[in-house]
Amino acid sequence: MISENLRRVHENIRKACERAGRDEKEVTLISVSKTKPVSMLREAYDQGSRDFGENKVQEIMDKRPELPEDIRWHMIGHLQRNKVKYIVGNVCLIHSVDSLRLAEEISLQASKKQVDADILLEVNIAGEESKFGLSREETPALAREIAKLPHIRIRGLMTIAPYVEDPEDNRKYFRQIKELSVDIAKENIDNVSMDILSMGMTGDYMVAIEEGATMVRVGTGIFGERDYSSNRS
Ligand SMILES: *Cc1c(COP(=O)(O)O)cnc(C)c1O
């Protein structure tokens, strides 16, 4: 099932790139494996997946030692400051930075480990109350502040678009995020590049790619529905 799903997702990515006149290599597929057992991640790995997304620090800590070392782990979920020390140096990208205090802690832990932490700023583009993330208005100023911190690099923006039946309904939000990233890139801030745009999930990743996504985060479309009835998550 996983290999078939992956093949379909890659094919959809290829088609979306074609429609948008983009090179397929510009888009990284992140296999979102939260709540899924290591055996399923290994199956995806064997089919060529190297980028995996998790939303809980504990799950990354548990799964990482059991899987090959060339996997790039992505922290995509809300991050508490007291857990930052566990993931800095263990993940390739933190997608969910939404405050100066969190960025300061990442910077501190990265300094201690003498590594540079790559991060994205999470933007709540639709202004949904139930979601974490910065407003569009406050994002540029926060980018300027975080950029001054040592051992931290802002690589772009991330957003979780609203849950919708018709992915077309999210096109306007993907466009807004893209515009915001272009605006911030124009400021030429030291330590800030806007080369990554993490947006699009199972329901809407094709539209996200058409609007400029460079990373799409697909869970259900690869691993199937998640089961939250047990105590895993
Ligand atoms: C769970 C999750 C996804 C994947 O969602 P699907 O709809 O299953 O593809 C993507 N991004 C984030 C931040 C998530 O928490």
The ligand as an SDF file (V2000), in Angstrom:
LIG
                    3D

 15 15  0  0  0  0  0  0  0  0999 V2000
   -0.3340   15.7640   10.3720 C   0  0  0  0  0  0  0  0  0  0  0  0
    0.2880   16.9050    9.6750 C   0  0  0  0  0  0  0  0  0  0  0  0
    0.4360   16.9120    8.2760 C   0  0  0  0  0  0  0  0  0  0  0  0
   -0.0540   15.7950    7.3690 C   0  0  0  0  0  0  0  0  0  0  0  0
   -1.4420   15.7900    7.3060 O   0  0  0  0  0  0  0  0  0  0  0  0
   -2.2150   14.8550    6.2510 P   0  0  0  0  0  0  0  0  0  0  0  0
   -3.5060   15.5360    6.0490 O   0  0  0  0  0  0  0  0  0  0  0  0
   -2.3560   13.5220    6.8840 O   0  0  0  0  0  0  0  0  0  0  0  0
   -1.3950   14.8070    5.0120 O   0  0  0  0  0  0  0  0  0  0  0  0
    1.0670   18.0000    7.6970 C   0  0  0  0  0  0  0  0  0  0  0  0
    1.5210   19.0350    8.4430 N   0  0  0  0  0  0  0  0  0  0  0  0
    1.3970   19.0580    9.7780 C   0  0  0  0  0  0  0  0  0  0  0  0
    1.9310   20.2270   10.5330 C   0  0  0  0  0  0  0  0  0  0  0  0
    0.7790   18.0080   10.4350 C   0  0  0  0  0  0  0  0  0  0  0  0
    0.6630   18.0520   11.7890 O   0  0  0  0  0  0  0  0  0  0  0  0
  1  2  1  0
  2  3  1  0
  2 14  2  0
  3  4  1  0
  3 10  2  0
  4  5  1  0
  5  6  1  0
  6  7  2  0
  6  8  1  0
  6  9  1  0
 10 11  1  0
 11 12  2  0
 12 13  1  0
 12 14  1  0
 14 15  1  0
M  END
$$$$
